[in-house]
Amino acid sequence: MKNSLFMRAGEVAKELGVSEAYAYKLIKKLNKEQEAKGYLTIHGRLNREYFGAKLYKKVREEK
């Protein structure tokens, strides 16, 4: 669901072409980063904007 603020593991997995188990690991890692910056997180869900910023920042850096 593209309109929601948060992504679930299934959506992250589909977007990246990885397993749901790996998507959960990524969500956990990115949520820890957000918590360190003082943001509240929801277990098993990832802020869509943060995901996009991290993913596309990485893609731009690789070019």
N, C-alpha and C positions, 0 to 999 in steps of 0.2 A: 504494500500500500504506500504509494509515493507521497501521500498527503500527510502522513503521520510524522510526528516529531522524532520518533525513535524507530530504529530498525531492530528486528529480531534476528536470531542466528541464521534462520533459513534464508532470509533476504540477503544477509551479508555473504553467506556461502554461495548463493546464486550469482551475486554481483561479481565475486572474485573467482568463481569456479573452483571452490575448495569444499571440503566436507563440512558438515554442520559442527562436528567435534572441533575442527580447527577454527571455525568461525567463533565458537564459544571462547576459545583461547585468545583470539584476537580481541573480542569484546572485553574480556577480563583485563587484558593488557591496556587497551585504550581507555577503559573506565578508570583504571588505576592512575593513568596519566591525568585524566580530568580531575579526579579526587585530589591529586597532589596540587592542582591549580586552584582548589577550593570549590569546585563544582559538585553538585549532587548528582548521583548516578542511580540508575535502576538496574538491579541484577539481571543479567541476561538480555539487556537491551542497550543499544548504542545510539547516541545522538546522531541524527542523520547529517547535520551540518559538520560536526566534528569528523565523522567518517569521511565525508567528501573532501574536507580540507586536508586531512592526513593522507588520503589516497592520492589525490591529484597533486599535492605538493611533492610527494615521492615520485610520481610519474614525470613531473616537470624537472625535477633534479636529475633524473636519469638521462634526459635528452641532452 
